[in-house]
Amino acid sequence: MDAPRELLLRMFDAAIAAAQPARCLPLHLPQTPKGRTIVIGAGKASAAIAKAFEDAWPGAVTGLVVTRYGYAVPCRRIEIVEAAHPVPDAAGLEAARRILGLVSGLSADDLVVSLISGGGSSLLALPGAGLTLDDKQNLNRELLRSGATISEMNCVRRHLSAIKGGRLAAACHPAKVLTLLMSDVPGDDPINIASGPTVPDPTTCADALDVICRYGIDVPANVIDVLASGAGETVKPNDPCIARAETRMIATPQMALEAAAAVARGAGVTPLILGDSIEGEARDVGKVIAGIAQQVAVHGQPIAPPCVLLSGGETTVTVRGSGRGGRLVRVGADG
């Protein structure tokens, strides 16, 4: 059997490989349309996905995707721009405006391919009516400090945006829209990946207002007005403007967990996937997983050594003082 560190590194590499766009995207290519093919997108992985699409696509293509500073990947025909994450900036706002311009005036023969990954909420920043970029920046900072879950944060973001919550797909009408998603959120709900710019939103302004009130998030009066009045309502399911919108999940946390588990089995170590949708305060989740590991080591329950515990999700680090917060990465092994 491999040494624990070597095995964990091989498992980690397998999990990353399972989500590489060049590997998983070609399986989801659509048919070439009669009209134009326009690629748009946002997210930390969107440039890499655009490169994979460009390499695999047999026809002509143009487009624009926005990714985080330092994450650009050179493309020949799809323009890559960079913007700020996790707090949006003017570059992200301008990219959102340009993307909306690219998809205006399309025909039913055209195809829009939307490449969306985690991080798109801040990278595709276009404030709704009555709001400013400064409002969005301050709101993002407050949300990140609040302890709200990613789904709760995205609910608020959708209802204060001019492009999220299905609005981007509606702007493409009557063209066909195919969204290729790489999920990094618990449950893989498309509405929570980059705040769902191309998928309908079943939540309401009242839900967003409830999140703000429940966490005591400090927001200016104009934000409250947009939500309380219903002016920020999103595109709902069965809206005819998104009737030709389709969504395909090309990579998920569960796929990565299964790839890591396969490596463990091949090394004679039994994997136990605890879940792909784990949420909660990072310090509390860490204690629970440590408790499971201790039960394994002492009592051989719920699985006997040699084994490895795997989990995925998005835990919350509530910022205190001048801290930055961040994610908890969990990989545990017991030999």
Buried (B, 14 or more C-beta within 10 A) or exposed (E): EBEBEEBBBBBBEBBEEBBBBBEBBBEBBBEEBEBBBBBBBBBBBBBBBBBBBBEBBEEEBEBBBBBBEEBBBEBEBBBBBBBBBBBBBEBBBBBBBBBBEBBEEBEEEBBBBBBBBBBBBBBBBBBBEBBEBEBBBBBBBBBBBBBBBBBBBBBBBBBBBBBBBBBBBBBBBEBBBBBBBBBBBBBBBBBBBBBBBBBBBEBBBEBBBBBBEEBEBEBEEEBEEBBEEEBBBBBBEEBEBBEBBBBBBBBBBBBBBBBBBBBBEEBEBEBBBBBBBBBBBBEEBBEEBEEBBEEBEEEEEEBEEBBBBBBBBBBBBBBEEEEEBEEBEBBBBBE
